[in-house]
């Protein structure tokens, strides 16, 4: 009888451990691009990778988690063009000897309107910024003369405690306004 209880308890422990190890996404969302997008990004940006939670410094991580939880800070799916086709806003970063702090980051839009991914570099900066999406709406920038009326979700590209830029699709081009500087 003792032996049966021991094996039952041990089995439950192993099952619980296997569940915890098999479900790391419950703690942190993956920053892995879709399988067919990953090689396209690697070819276009061979020395860069997607910004993840471990890449943020302590203060930036606290700010990110306060508003976005454990979601990936460098990768967000967004219907930016309003065509319901797969579209991702991605922050890639990597070492760059030409950068002031040795790190260059790039905001990229990956859009798949048909069978192939189209990659567009939107912005390049130093440091490790983050990206997220916001709902369609009217956004007034830091400089009041720049108001954007977005009919589709927008992208916020942010270097915490420094700057934030909003990007929206106008139907013909990408509009940009500074939210903080």
Residue pairs with C-beta under 8 A, 6 or more apart in sequence:
27 70
28 53
28 70
28 72
29 70
29 71
29 72
30 72
31 50
31 51
31 52
31 72
31 74
31 75
32 38
32 50
33 41
33 50
33 75
33 88
33 90
33 110
34 86
34 88
36 117
37 88
37 110
37 112
37 117
40 110
40 117
40 119
41 48
41 90
41 92
41 108
41 110
41 119
44 108
44 119
45 92
45 94
45 106
45 108
47 94
47 95
48 92
48 93
48 94
48 104
48 106
49 92
49 93
49 94
50 72
50 74
50 75
50 90
50 91
50 92
51 72
51 73
51 74
51 75
51 91
51 92
51 93
51 105
51 128
51 129
51 130
52 72
52 73
52 74
53 61
53 64
53 65
53 70
53 72
53 73
55 73
55 74
55 93
55 128
56 64
56 73
56 128
56 130
57 128
59 160
59 161
60 128
60 130
60 160
60 161
63 160
63 161
64 73
64 130
64 160
67 132
68 132
71 132
73 91
73 130
73 131
73 132
74 90
74 91
74 92
74 93
74 130
74 131
75 88
75 89
75 90
75 91
75 131
76 88
76 89
76 131
76 132
76 133
76 155
77 86
77 87
77 88
78 87
78 88
78 89
78 133
78 153
78 155
79 87
79 152
79 153
80 87
80 89
80 109
80 111
80 133
80 152
80 153
80 154
80 155
80 167
80 169
81 87
81 111
81 113
81 152
81 169
82 151
82 152
82 169
83 113
85 111
85 112
85 113
86 110
86 111
86 112
87 109
87 110
87 111
87 112
88 109
88 110
89 107
89 108
89 109
89 122
89 131
89 133
89 155
89 157
90 107
90 108
90 109
90 110
90 131
91 105
91 106
91 107
91 108
91 128
91 129
91 130
91 131
91 157
92 105
92 106
92 108
93 103
93 104
93 105
93 106
93 128
94 103
94 104
95 102
95 103
95 104
96 102
96 103
96 104
98 104
99 126
100 126
101 126
101 127
103 126
103 127
103 128
104 124
104 125
104 126
105 124
105 125
105 126
105 127
105 128
105 129
106 121
106 123
106 124
106 125
107 121
107 122
107 123
107 124
107 125
107 129
107 131
107 155
107 157
107 167
108 119
108 120
108 121
108 122
109 119
109 120
109 122
109 155
110 117
110 118
110 119
111 117
111 118
111 120
112 118
122 155
122 157
122 167
122 174
123 157
123 165
125 159
127 159
127 162
129 157
129 158
129 159
129 160
130 157
130 158
130 160
131 155
131 156
131 157
131 158
132 155
132 156
132 158
133 153
133 154
133 155
133 156
134 153
134 154
134 155
134 156
134 166
135 153
135 154
136 150
136 151
136 152
136 153
136 154
137 149
137 150
137 154
138 147
138 148
138 149
138 150
139 147
139 148
139 150
139 154
139 166
139 168
139 177
139 179
140 146
140 147
140 177
141 147
141 148
141 166
141 177
141 178
141 179
142 177
142 178
142 179
142 180
142 181
143 177
143 178
146 177
146 178
147 177
148 154
148 166
148 168
148 175
148 177
150 168
150 169
150 175
151 171
152 168
152 169
154 166
154 167
154 168
155 166
155 167
155 168
156 164
156 165
156 166
156 167
156 179
157 164
157 165
157 167
158 164
158 165
162 180
163 178
163 180
163 181
164 178
164 179
164 180
165 176
165 177
165 178
165 179
166 176
166 177
166 178
166 179
167 174
167 175
167 176
168 174
168 175
169 175
